[in-house]
Amino acid sequence: MEKPKRAGDSPIAVTLEAGKRYAWCTCGLSEKQPFCDGKHKGGEFSPHVFVAEKEETKYFCACKATKNGPFCDGSHK
C-alpha cells in the first residue's frame, strides 16, 4: 500500500462556501494544496470529495496523516 506524500507541516486554513463541492488531496502530490489537481491519476489514491454544509473556516490536513480527513487532527506534530 502506497503512503501519501507529506505536503506540509501545518494545517491549511480555508473559508468554505456553503453548498460548494470540494475535493481534498489525499495523495499529497497536488500543487493546489489542500485540494486535488488530479496528480493522483494512475495511483491508488483518490480525492476525498464533500459538500460544505455551511460557510466556515476549517483547517485542512497537509501532512496527510490525519484520522479526521480532510481536517487536521494534530498528527503533524
C-alpha positions in Angstrom: 0.0 0.0 0.0 1.3 3.4 -1.0 1.8 6.1 1.6 0.8 9.7 0.8 3.5 12.4 0.3 3.6 14.8 3.2 2.5 18.1 1.6 3.2 20.3 4.6 3.9 20.5 8.3 1.0 22.6 9.4 -2.8 22.8 8.6 -4.1 25.0 5.8 -6.9 27.4 6.7 -9.7 27.6 4.2 -13.0 29.5 4.3 -15.6 27.1 2.9 -18.6 28.3 1.0 -22.0 26.7 2.0 -23.2 24.2 -0.7 -19.9 24.2 -2.6 -18.2 20.9 -3.6 -14.6 20.4 -2.5 -12.0 17.6 -3.3 -9.3 17.3 -0.7 -6.0 15.9 -1.9 -5.2 12.5 -0.2 -2.0 11.7 -2.1 0.0 14.8 -1.2 1.1 15.4 -4.8 -1.3 18.2 -5.8 0.2 21.6 -6.4 -3.1 23.2 -5.3 -2.9 22.0 -1.6 -5.1 21.2 0.2 -7.2 20.4 -2.8 -6.9 17.9 -5.6 -5.5 18.8 -9.0 -5.5 15.3 -10.5 -1.9 14.3 -9.9 -3.0 11.1 -8.2 -4.1 9.6 -11.6 -2.7 6.1 -12.1 -2.0 5.6 -8.4 -4.1 4.1 -5.6 -5.3 7.4 -4.2 -8.5 9.3 -4.9 -9.6 12.7 -3.5 -11.9 13.0 -0.5 -15.0 14.8 -2.0 -17.5 16.6 0.1 -20.0 19.5 0.0 -19.6 22.2 2.7 -22.7 22.4 4.9 -22.1 26.0 6.0 -19.8 28.9 5.5 -17.0 28.5 8.0 -13.2 28.4 8.2 -11.8 24.9 8.6 -8.2 23.7 8.9 -7.2 21.1 6.3 -4.6 18.5 6.9 -1.4 18.9 4.8 0.7 16.1 6.3 -1.9 13.5 5.1 -1.7 11.6 8.4 -5.0 12.8 9.9 -7.5 10.3 11.2 -10.2 13.0 10.7 -9.7 13.7 7.0 -9.9 16.1 5.4 -9.4 18.1 8.6 -6.3 18.5 10.7 -6.3 16.4 14.0 -2.7 17.4 15.1 -1.0 14.4 13.6 1.6 16.7 12.0 3.2 17.3 15.4 
